């Protein structure tokens, strides 16, 4: 009997609560997380900055030369001349020969005269001629029949050819007396057509001959007498 009574009592309470709930409904609270408003992303501001280059050290000024011409220009001791006039003062055997002072070929020419003097069995002579004469080349062969030939001339066609050693003497005209070839004494002749010929010891292995073309007798004998002996070294 007690169980049904309890059940009846419980049912009554439920109805009462229901009636009260209908009269005073309980609020339902729903917690919602609001959706965040999406704010537009800020537009990036790009600033291009050109870096300032580091300061460049000022160049140290180079001290000015005392004289521009002295710094870059060498003053020649003499002007080169096609006449063969000296442009320097070379020393040693062969230094006095015309053409040895040439700034381009002087050393070669001096070496030629030194080697020739040292290798020939006879005394070797070279010319010393003034302007407008100049040295125009020479050749030499050594041995028992050694021969040296040198030419001196001008731009106007005057010429003197010196032969030394063993050679066949050139034809010539009548005798004009004695004359000198350097420190040697010889015989002067007129040429067969023009000019002059000076011979020393002709027909021997130590003969000398000078042949002048287009030159006066006075000029010829003076130039030939000015020949100098190249010393052996």
C-alpha positions in Angstrom: 0.0 0.0 0.0 2.9 2.4 0.6 4.4 2.1 -2.9 1.4 3.3 -4.8 1.1 6.2 -2.4 4.6 7.3 -3.0 4.1 7.1 -6.8 0.9 9.1 -6.5 2.7 11.7 -4.4 5.5 12.0 -7.0 3.1 12.4 -9.9 1.4 15.2 -8.0 4.7 17.0 -7.5 5.6 16.7 -11.2 2.2 18.2 -12.2 2.8 21.1 -9.7 6.2 21.8 -11.0 4.9 21.7 -14.6 2.2 24.2 -13.7 4.7 26.5 -12.1 7.0 26.2 -15.1 4.3 27.1 -17.5 3.4 30.1 -15.4 7.1 31.3 -14.9 9.3 29.9 -17.7 13.1 29.7 -17.0 15.2 31.7 -19.5 17.6 29.7 -21.7 21.0 31.4 -21.9 23.0 30.5 -25.0 26.6 31.7 -25.0 27.7 32.3 -28.5 31.2 33.4 -29.6 30.7 36.2 -32.0 32.3 35.7 -35.4 35.1 38.3 -35.5 34.7 40.9 -38.2 37.4 40.4 -40.7 39.2 43.7 -41.0 40.9 44.3 -44.3 44.6 43.6 -44.2 46.6 46.7 -44.1 48.3 47.5 -47.4 52.0 47.3 -46.9 53.9 50.5 -47.5 57.2 49.8 -49.3 59.8 52.5 -49.2 62.8 52.1 -51.4 65.8 53.6 -49.8 68.9 54.1 -51.9 71.8 53.4 -49.6 74.2 56.3 -49.3 77.6 55.2 -50.6 80.5 55.4 -48.1 82.5 58.5 -48.5 85.4 58.1 -50.9 88.7 59.3 -49.7 90.0 62.2 -51.7 93.0 61.2 -53.8 96.3 62.4 -52.5 97.6 64.9 -55.0 100.9 63.9 -56.6 103.5 66.5 -56.2 104.2 68.3 -59.5 107.5 67.7 -61.1 109.9 70.5 -60.9 109.9 70.6 -64.7 107.5 68.7 -67.0 110.0 68.7 -69.9 112.8 67.4 -67.6 110.6 64.6 -66.3 109.5 63.2 -69.6 111.9 64.5 -72.2 115.5 63.7 -72.4 117.5 66.5 -74.0 119.9 65.0 -76.6 123.5 66.0 -76.5 123.3 66.7 -80.2 120.8 66.4 -83.0 121.0 63.3 -85.1 122.2 64.1 -88.6 122.4 62.0 -91.8 125.9 63.4 -92.2 127.2 61.1 -89.5 128.1 63.9 -87.1 128.5 62.7 -83.5 125.4 62.5 -81.3 127.2 61.1 -78.3 130.7 60.6 -77.0 131.3 56.8 -77.2 134.6 55.5 -75.7 136.8 52.5 -76.4 138.3 51.1 -79.6 136.5 52.3 -82.7 134.9 55.1 -80.8 136.3 57.7 -83.2 135.0 56.2 -86.4 132.2 58.1 -88.1 128.8 56.4 -87.6 129.6 55.0 -84.2 127.7 57.8 -82.5 124.5 56.8 -84.3 121.9 56.3 -81.5 120.4 53.3 -83.2 123.4 51.5 -84.8 126.4 53.0 -83.1 127.1 50.1 -80.8 126.8 47.6 -83.7 129.2 49.7 -85.9 131.8 50.1 -83.1 131.7 46.3 -82.5 132.3 45.8 -86.3 135.4 48.0 -86.3 136.7 46.4 -83.0 136.2 42.9 -84.3 137.7 43.7 -87.7 140.8 45.3 -86.2 141.3 42.3 -83.9 141.0 39.8 -86.6 142.9 41.3 -89.6 146.7 40.8 -89.9 147.1 44.4 -91.1 146.3 47.7 -89.5 142.6 48.7 -90.0 141.6 52.3 -90.7 138.2 54.0 -90.5 137.0 57.3 -91.7 136.3 60.5 -89.7 134.3 62.7 -92.0 132.5 66.0 -91.4 129.1 67.2 -92.5 127.6 66.6 -95.0 129.6 63.3 -95.3 128.4 60.2 -93.5 129.3 56.5 -93.1 127.3 54.4 -95.5 128.4 50.9 -94.5 131.4 48.5 -94.5 132.2 44.8 -94.9 135.2 42.7 -93.9 136.6 39.2 -94.4 139.4 37.6 -92.3 142.4 35.4 -93.1 145.6 35.7 -95.2 143.6 37.4 -97.9 141.5 39.6 -95.5 139.7 42.6 -97.0 137.9 45.6 -95.5 135.8 47.9 -97.6 134.1 51.0 -96.2 132.0 53.7 -98.0 131.6 57.4 -97.1 129.4 59.7 -99.1 127.0 62.6 -99.2 123.3 62.9 -100.2 124.4 64.8 -103.3 126.4 61.9 -104.7 129.9 62.5 -103.6 131.6 59.2 -102.6 134.8 57.9 -101.2 135.5 54.1 -101.0 138.3 52.8 -98.8 139.8 49.3 -99.5 142.2 47.6 -97.1 144.1 44.3 -97.3 144.3 42.1 -100.3 142.4 43.4 -103.4 143.0 44.3 -107.1 143.8 47.9 -107.5 141.4 50.0 -109.6 142.7 51.5 -112.9 143.9 55.1 -112.7 145.5 57.9 -114.6 148.7 59.8 -114.1 150.4 60.4 -110.9 149.6 63.6 -109.0 152.3 63.2 -106.3 152.3 61.8 -102.8 149.4 62.0 -100.3 148.5 60.5 -97.0 146.1 57.8 -96.0 145.8 58.3 -92.3 149.4 58.0 -91.0 150.5 56.1 -94.1 152.2 57.7 -97.1 150.9 56.8 -100.6 150.7 57.9 -104.2 147.9 60.0 -105.6 146.5 59.5 -109.1 143.8 60.9 -111.2 140.9 58.6 -112.0 140.4 57.1 -115.4 137.3 59.1 -116.0 136.8 61.4 -113.0 137.9 61.6 -109.3 141.0 60.5 -107.7 142.8 57.3 -106.5 145.3 57.0 -103.6 147.3 53.8 -103.3 149.5 52.5 -100.5 151.6 49.3 -100.8 149.6 48.1 -103.9 149.9 44.4 -104.8 150.6 43.3 -101.2 148.4 41.7 -98.6 148.6 44.9 -96.6 147.6 47.3 -99.3 145.3 50.4 -99.0 143.3 52.2 -101.6 141.0 55.2 -101.6 138.8 56.1 -104.5 137.0 59.4 -104.7 134.1 60.2 -107.0 132.7 63.6 -107.8 135.0 65.2 -105.1 137.7 67.8 -105.6 141.3 66.9 -105.1 141.7 69.1 -102.1 138.6 67.6 -100.4 139.6 64.1 -101.3 143.1 64.3 -99.9 141.9 66.0 -96.8 139.3 63.4 -96.0 141.6 60.4 -96.8 144.4 61.9 -94.6 141.9 62.1 -91.7 141.5 58.3 -91.6 142.3 56.9 -88.1 143.8 53.5 -87.1 141.4 51.3 -85.1 143.4 50.0 -82.1 143.4 46.3 -81.4 141.9 45.3 -78.0 
